[in-house]
Amino acid sequence: MGATGLPIGLWFKVERVLNYLFDTAVYERANTVMSLGVHRLLRNIVLSSVAGRVLDVGCGDGVYVPQLVRTAEEVICIDPIATKNMHNYANFHRVVATAECIPFRAKSFDFAIAMFSFRDFMDKALGIFNMRKASRKGVFILDLFAVNRFLLPAVVLYFGYIAPILGFIVSGGHRGRWELLIPTLQLMPRADFFSKLGGKVLIKKGLGLVAVIYIPSEAR
């Protein structure tokens, strides 16, 4: 399976849902329970691997930004959602934009990262291209990835039924539209797809479903 972006109709649905989850401060709480805390473990691996000027593509409500700004020289976050739940830091700036249209010059950053936002790209190939172009050293991608067809029933069961119930309960009855996880996951590549770009899988969890990918920037 290759890297396929979201159709425009699905993209708008996902962005509306994320906007609601960020503004109601539900997103992080629900994801912690649904992932059994794995998302925080892998996120910390990425955050501890970057330094200098960092481009964060899709930071959402910025729950991890306080940790990132402590180690990075400067952090620029781009996200299509201008959520209200964000704090100001001296070395942090937020720009409303998407991965498909990164408004910065080539090699403006040391690293570019995308943590659980890659699956929502409208054009994954263009998003990767832009992130590599903007970074001098490399790109980190942390996300859910498509698994082999033998595990598909288990993935559909968990993310189609169990995870939405857990998200609903832990969020105090907020309707999170977690069922959109399945159609976005189905458009994701296998983690080993990135080897074609010179990338490598740093770590896998959950039967290989959640992974941290590192793609070095092309030498220019």
C-alpha positions as CSV (number, residue, x, y, z in Angstrom):
1,M,0.0,0.0,0.0
2,G,1.4,3.4,-0.9
3,A,1.0,6.7,0.9
4,T,-2.5,8.1,0.0
5,G,-3.8,11.4,1.1
6,L,-7.3,12.1,2.5
7,P,-10.0,13.0,0.0
8,I,-11.1,16.6,0.5
9,G,-14.5,15.7,1.9
10,L,-12.9,13.4,4.6
11,W,-10.2,16.0,5.3
12,F,-12.8,18.7,6.2
13,K,-14.7,16.2,8.4
14,V,-11.5,15.3,10.3
15,E,-10.5,19.0,10.7
16,R,-14.0,19.9,12.1
17,V,-13.8,17.0,14.6
18,L,-10.2,17.9,15.6
19,N,-11.2,21.5,16.1
20,Y,-13.9,20.5,18.5
21,L,-11.7,18.0,20.4
22,F,-8.9,20.6,20.8
23,D,-11.2,23.4,22.0
24,T,-12.9,21.1,24.5
25,A,-9.5,19.8,25.8
26,V,-10.7,16.2,25.1
27,Y,-8.2,15.0,22.5
28,E,-5.2,14.3,24.8
29,R,-7.2,12.7,27.6
30,A,-9.0,10.4,25.3
31,N,-5.9,9.4,23.3
32,T,-4.0,8.5,26.5
33,V,-6.6,5.9,27.4
34,M,-7.2,4.6,23.8
35,S,-3.5,4.1,23.2
36,L,-2.8,2.8,26.8
37,G,-0.2,5.6,27.1
38,V,1.9,4.4,24.2
39,H,1.5,7.6,22.3
40,R,3.2,9.6,25.1
41,L,6.1,7.1,25.2
42,L,6.8,7.4,21.5
43,R,6.2,11.1,21.4
44,N,8.9,11.6,24.1
45,I,11.3,9.6,21.9
46,V,10.8,12.1,19.1
47,L,10.9,15.2,21.3
48,S,14.2,14.0,22.9
49,S,15.7,13.4,19.4
50,V,15.3,17.0,18.0
51,A,17.2,20.2,18.7
52,G,17.9,23.5,17.2
53,R,15.2,25.0,15.0
54,V,12.2,22.6,14.8
55,L,9.3,22.7,12.4
56,D,6.3,21.0,14.0
57,V,3.7,20.0,11.3
58,G,0.3,19.7,13.0
59,C,0.7,20.4,16.7
60,G,-3.0,20.6,17.3
61,D,-3.6,22.0,20.8
62,G,0.1,22.0,21.6
63,V,-0.1,19.8,24.6
64,Y,3.5,18.8,24.3
65,V,4.9,22.2,23.2
66,P,6.1,23.1,26.8
67,Q,8.4,20.0,26.6
68,L,9.6,20.8,23.1
69,V,10.5,24.5,23.8
70,R,12.7,23.5,26.7
71,T,15.2,21.7,24.4
72,A,14.8,23.4,21.1
73,E,16.3,26.7,20.1
74,E,13.1,27.8,18.3
75,V,9.9,26.0,17.5
76,I,7.6,26.9,14.6
77,C,4.3,25.0,14.5
78,I,2.0,24.9,11.4
79,D,-1.5,23.7,11.7
80,P,-4.7,24.4,9.7
81,I,-6.6,24.7,13.0
82,A,-6.2,27.9,15.0
83,T,-7.2,26.4,18.3
84,K,-7.7,28.6,21.3
85,N,-6.0,26.3,23.8
86,M,-2.4,27.4,23.1
87,H,0.1,29.2,25.3
88,N,2.8,31.7,24.3
89,Y,6.5,31.0,24.7
90,A,9.4,33.2,23.7
91,N,10.8,30.7,21.3
92,F,7.5,29.3,19.9
93,H,5.5,30.6,17.0
94,R,2.3,29.3,15.4
95,V,1.4,29.6,11.7
96,V,-2.0,28.6,10.2
97,A,-0.9,26.4,7.3
98,T,-0.7,22.8,6.0
99,A,2.0,20.3,5.2
100,E,1.1,20.7,1.5
101,C,2.0,24.4,1.6
102,I,4.8,25.0,4.1
103,P,5.5,28.8,4.0
104,F,9.2,28.6,4.7
105,R,12.4,28.6,2.7
106,A,14.4,25.4,2.1
107,K,16.6,24.3,4.9
108,S,15.1,26.8,7.3
109,F,15.0,24.2,10.2
110,D,17.2,21.5,11.6
111,F,14.3,19.0,12.0
112,A,10.7,18.7,10.9
113,I,8.3,16.5,12.9
114,A,4.8,15.3,12.4
115,M,3.2,13.5,15.4
116,F,-0.1,11.9,14.8
117,S,-0.9,14.4,12.0
118,F,0.6,12.6,9.0
119,R,-2.4,10.4,8.6
120,D,-4.5,13.6,8.1
121,F,-2.4,15.0,5.2
122,M,-4.4,15.7,2.0
123,D,-1.3,14.8,0.0
124,K,1.2,12.6,1.9
125,A,3.8,12.6,-0.8
126,L,3.8,16.4,-1.1
127,G,3.8,16.7,2.7
128,I,6.9,14.5,3.1
129,F,8.6,16.3,0.2
130,N,8.0,19.7,1.9
131,M,9.1,18.5,5.3
132,R,12.4,17.2,3.9
133,K,12.9,20.3,1.9
134,A,12.4,22.5,4.9
135,S,14.8,20.6,7.2
136,R,18.5,20.4,7.1
137,K,18.9,17.1,9.0
138,G,15.8,15.0,8.8
139,V,12.1,14.3,9.4
140,F,10.5,12.4,12.3
141,I,7.0,10.9,11.7
142,L,5.1,9.3,14.5
143,D,1.7,7.8,13.7
144,L,-0.6,4.8,13.2
145,F,0.2,2.8,10.2
146,A,-1.6,0.2,8.1
147,V,-0.9,-3.3,9.1
148,N,-1.0,-6.5,7.1
149,R,-4.3,-7.9,6.0
150,F,-4.3,-10.7,8.6
151,L,-4.5,-8.2,11.4
152,L,-7.1,-6.0,9.7
153,P,-10.1,-7.6,11.6
154,A,-8.4,-6.8,15.0
155,V,-7.7,-3.3,13.9
156,V,-11.2,-2.7,12.7
157,L,-12.6,-4.1,15.9
158,Y,-10.4,-2.0,18.2
159,F,-10.5,1.4,16.3
160,G,-14.0,0.9,14.9
161,Y,-15.7,-0.1,18.1
162,I,-13.6,-0.4,21.3
163,A,-11.6,2.8,20.9
164,P,-14.7,5.0,20.2
165,I,-16.4,3.7,23.4
166,L,-13.3,4.3,25.5
167,G,-13.0,7.8,24.0
168,F,-16.6,8.6,24.7
169,I,-16.3,7.4,28.3
170,V,-13.1,9.1,29.3
171,S,-14.1,12.4,27.7
172,G,-17.2,12.6,29.8
173,G,-19.7,11.8,27.1
174,H,-18.3,14.1,24.4
175,R,-19.0,12.7,21.0
176,G,-15.5,12.5,19.5
177,R,-16.3,11.0,16.1
178,W,-13.5,8.5,16.8
179,E,-14.9,6.4,14.0
180,L,-13.0,8.5,11.5
181,L,-9.9,6.7,12.7
182,I,-10.7,3.7,10.5
183,P,-11.0,5.5,7.1
184,T,-7.8,7.6,7.8
185,L,-5.9,4.5,8.9
186,Q,-6.9,2.6,5.7
187,L,-5.2,5.3,3.6
188,M,-1.9,5.0,5.5
189,P,1.1,3.1,4.1
190,R,2.9,0.3,5.8
191,A,5.7,1.6,8.1
192,D,8.4,-0.1,5.9
193,F,7.2,2.0,2.9
194,F,9.6,4.8,4.1
195,S,12.6,2.6,3.3
196,K,12.0,3.7,-0.3
197,L,12.8,7.2,0.8
198,G,15.9,6.2,2.6
199,G,14.0,6.3,5.9
200,K,14.0,3.7,8.7
201,V,11.6,2.6,11.4
202,L,13.2,3.5,14.8
203,I,10.6,1.8,17.0
204,K,7.3,-0.1,16.6
205,K,4.6,-0.8,19.2
206,G,1.2,-2.5,19.1
207,L,1.9,-5.2,16.6
208,G,3.7,-2.6,14.4
209,L,0.7,-0.4,14.2
210,V,2.3,2.6,15.9
211,A,5.8,3.6,14.8
212,V,8.4,6.3,14.8
213,I,9.9,6.9,11.4
214,Y,13.1,8.8,10.6
215,I,13.7,10.1,7.1
216,P,17.0,12.0,6.5
217,S,16.9,15.1,4.5
218,E,18.4,14.9,1.1
219,A,21.8,16.4,0.7
220,R,21.8,19.5,-1.5
